[in-house]
């Protein structure tokens, strides 16, 4: 799973699969049972898909603001960096 999500952060997702990938990445991001790397890579994938759509960027911003990153400096750093990009 980790390698797949990592790959998607560097790959342009075809438009017909964006919805499915976006939904799955949101599930992974919100799941605190998943590893930090999977959750951090999901942020990048969601951002890349959301970039052309203002409403999706706003949704990502809200999710990131509510995201619990306690105990994870890596996830906190990724969250902070992408919140800066979204402003």
C-alpha positions, 0 to 999 in steps of 0.5 A: 500500500505504501509504495502504491500511494508513494507512486501516485504522488509523482504520477498524473492520475487519469481524470477517470480515476481521480475520484476513486483515488481521491476518495481512497486517499482521504480514507487512508489519511483519516485512518489513524491505524495506517502508518505515517508514511501512507498518510503523508503520501496521501496528502500529496496525492490529494493535493495533486488531484485537487490543485485545479479545483478550488472546492477540492482545495478548500476541502483538503484545507479543512481536513488538514486543519482538523488532522491529528498529527500528535506524536508524528513530526513527519506528518505534522511537517507535511501537513504544515507544508501543504497548508502553506501551499493552500493559502 
